[in-house]
Amino acid sequence: PGLENLRWLKPVYPGDTLRLQHTFLDKRLMSKRPHVGMVRTIWEMFNQHGDKVLEMGGWAMFGVRHPQPSA
């Protein structure tokens, strides 16, 4: 897990108002650790003018609330 890409598309200046959009693209359980889930996301940040200034994506690991029993 980790970042697949990180791109700063435009500069960010003091006083800018930023908005972050976090989108979930995929999810799956780890086959060898069913109590751990993997989530693929993309983060997009926009300035006050609606210009996209940052884009990054990747996988993250999270504990599962109700793990599936091992087969």
Backbone as CSV, one residue per row, in Angstrom:
resi,resn,N_x,N_y,N_z,CA_x,CA_y,CA_z,C_x,C_y,C_z
1,PRO,0.822,-1.205,0.000,0.000,0.000,0.000,0.857,1.256,0.000
2,GLY,0.249,2.298,-0.444,0.969,3.564,-0.482,0.521,4.388,-1.663
3,LEU,1.244,5.457,-1.914,0.899,6.358,-3.008,1.317,5.774,-4.343
4,GLU,0.430,5.862,-5.309,0.762,5.470,-6.673,1.203,6.690,-7.479
5,ASN,0.646,7.828,-7.113,1.057,9.061,-7.782,0.732,10.241,-6.878
6,LEU,1.471,11.281,-7.032,1.244,12.541,-6.328,1.651,13.646,-7.287
7,ARG,0.675,14.476,-7.654,0.953,15.540,-8.630,0.423,16.859,-8.116
8,TRP,1.316,17.826,-8.012,0.911,19.210,-7.742,0.704,19.842,-9.111
9,LEU,-0.524,20.237,-9.402,-0.857,20.735,-10.728,-0.719,22.250,-10.855
10,LYS,-0.934,22.959,-9.755,-0.814,24.419,-9.730,-0.289,24.822,-8.360
11,PRO,0.328,25.992,-8.266,0.802,26.444,-6.961,-0.360,26.811,-6.032
12,VAL,-0.101,26.681,-4.735,-1.046,27.082,-3.685,-0.397,28.238,-2.939
13,TYR,-1.181,29.281,-2.688,-0.646,30.497,-2.085,-1.275,30.747,-0.715
14,PRO,-0.571,31.464,0.174,-1.179,31.859,1.443,-2.484,32.609,1.186
15,GLY,-3.504,32.289,1.954,-4.803,32.930,1.781,-5.746,32.170,0.857
16,ASP,-5.234,31.179,0.095,-6.115,30.362,-0.744,-7.081,29.572,0.137
17,THR,-8.262,29.355,-0.373,-9.240,28.479,0.265,-9.242,27.180,-0.526
18,LEU,-8.977,26.073,0.167,-8.838,24.785,-0.501,-9.986,23.858,-0.122
19,ARG,-10.403,23.045,-1.104,-11.446,22.041,-0.896,-10.895,20.692,-1.339
20,LEU,-11.071,19.669,-0.504,-10.553,18.338,-0.799,-11.706,17.407,-1.122
21,GLN,-11.545,16.654,-2.195,-12.517,15.631,-2.573,-11.819,14.287,-2.499
22,HIS,-12.375,13.356,-1.745,-11.780,12.042,-1.521,-12.745,11.010,-2.090
23,THR,-12.321,10.266,-3.113,-13.181,9.308,-3.794,-12.634,7.900,-3.603
24,PHE,-13.511,6.971,-3.223,-13.136,5.570,-3.053,-13.381,4.843,-4.371
25,LEU,-12.347,4.180,-4.882,-12.413,3.533,-6.188,-12.573,2.025,-6.100
26,ASP,-11.990,1.397,-5.090,-11.979,-0.069,-5.018,-11.759,-0.485,-3.578
27,LYS,-12.187,-1.688,-3.242,-11.932,-2.232,-1.908,-11.797,-3.736,-2.027
28,ARG,-11.026,-4.315,-1.104,-10.883,-5.769,-1.056,-10.291,-6.171,0.281
29,LEU,-10.545,-7.407,0.666,-9.927,-7.967,1.866,-8.591,-8.574,1.480
30,MET,-7.641,-8.526,2.382,-6.365,-9.203,2.149,-6.601,-10.698,2.336
31,SER,-6.149,-11.509,1.386,-6.421,-12.946,1.432,-5.770,-13.627,2.633
32,LYS,-4.576,-13.206,3.006,-3.882,-13.849,4.129,-4.217,-13.221,5.469
33,ARG,-4.830,-12.034,5.448,-5.230,-11.357,6.693,-6.650,-10.814,6.522
34,PRO,-7.677,-11.669,6.728,-9.056,-11.241,6.471,-9.552,-10.149,7.418
35,HIS,-8.800,-9.830,8.451,-9.174,-8.741,9.356,-8.653,-7.390,8.871
36,VAL,-7.983,-7.400,7.699,-7.429,-6.171,7.128,-8.019,-5.964,5.731
37,GLY,-8.533,-4.761,5.506,-9.066,-4.409,4.197,-8.159,-3.417,3.494
38,MET,-8.192,-3.476,2.186,-7.434,-2.559,1.339,-8.439,-1.672,0.610
39,VAL,-8.165,-0.367,0.576,-9.036,0.588,-0.094,-8.183,1.434,-1.028
40,ARG,-8.625,1.535,-2.286,-7.935,2.381,-3.269,-8.722,3.678,-3.399
41,THR,-8.026,4.798,-3.253,-8.691,6.099,-3.278,-7.939,7.083,-4.168
42,ILE,-8.640,8.138,-4.524,-8.005,9.265,-5.199,-8.405,10.527,-4.430
43,TRP,-7.444,11.391,-4.228,-7.656,12.674,-3.536,-7.452,13.774,-4.570
44,GLU,-8.411,14.705,-4.635,-8.296,15.850,-5.525,-8.532,17.107,-4.695
45,MET,-7.641,18.075,-4.827,-7.773,19.322,-4.087,-7.971,20.465,-5.082
46,PHE,-8.929,21.355,-4.752,-9.280,22.474,-5.608,-9.116,23.781,-4.839
47,ASN,-8.751,24.841,-5.553,-8.655,26.158,-4.904,-10.008,26.874,-4.997
48,GLN,-10.068,28.090,-4.518,-11.322,28.843,-4.469,-11.884,29.172,-5.846
49,HIS,-11.071,29.016,-6.882,-11.528,29.280,-8.253,-12.013,28.005,-8.950
50,GLY,-11.929,26.871,-8.242,-12.331,25.592,-8.832,-11.227,24.918,-9.614
51,ASP,-10.009,25.478,-9.572,-8.867,24.869,-10.266,-8.331,23.709,-9.450
52,LYS,-8.105,22.585,-10.103,-7.495,21.447,-9.413,-6.018,21.743,-9.194
53,VAL,-5.574,21.690,-7.930,-4.190,22.015,-7.615,-3.382,20.789,-7.201
54,LEU,-4.072,19.701,-6.807,-3.366,18.493,-6.361,-4.188,17.280,-6.729
55,GLU,-3.482,16.222,-7.103,-4.128,14.933,-7.344,-3.196,13.859,-6.816
56,MET,-3.740,12.943,-6.007,-2.927,11.821,-5.558,-3.837,10.618,-5.359
57,GLY,-3.275,9.461,-5.499,-4.044,8.241,-5.342,-3.175,7.123,-4.824
58,GLY,-3.836,6.099,-4.343,-3.101,4.950,-3.856,-3.969,4.053,-3.005
59,TRP,-3.329,3.103,-2.351,-3.979,2.107,-1.510,-3.700,2.398,-0.042
60,ALA,-4.685,2.092,0.799,-4.528,2.225,2.249,-5.065,0.960,2.909
61,MET,-4.529,0.649,4.080,-4.964,-0.528,4.833,-5.785,-0.079,6.038
62,PHE,-6.880,-0.807,6.298,-7.754,-0.509,7.422,-8.170,-1.801,8.101
63,GLY,-8.384,-1.724,9.401,-8.954,-2.867,10.118,-10.412,-3.042,9.743
64,VAL,-10.842,-4.293,9.654,-12.217,-4.621,9.290,-13.025,-4.798,10.578
65,ARG,-14.209,-4.212,10.636,-15.035,-4.301,11.840,-15.501,-5.726,12.107
66,HIS,-15.959,-6.407,11.071,-16.477,-7.763,11.230,-15.763,-8.674,10.235
67,PRO,-14.564,-9.144,10.595,-13.794,-9.952,9.642,-14.513,-11.238,9.262
68,GLN,-14.265,-11.673,8.028,-14.804,-12.945,7.550,-14.003,-14.089,8.156
69,PRO,-14.658,-15.202,8.509,-13.889,-16.354,9.019,-12.948,-16.893,7.942
70,SER,-11.794,-17.359,8.354,-10.826,-17.926,7.405,-11.357,-19.224,6.831
71,ALA,-11.086,-19.426,5.544,-11.558,-20.659,4.874,-10.554,-21.767,5.027
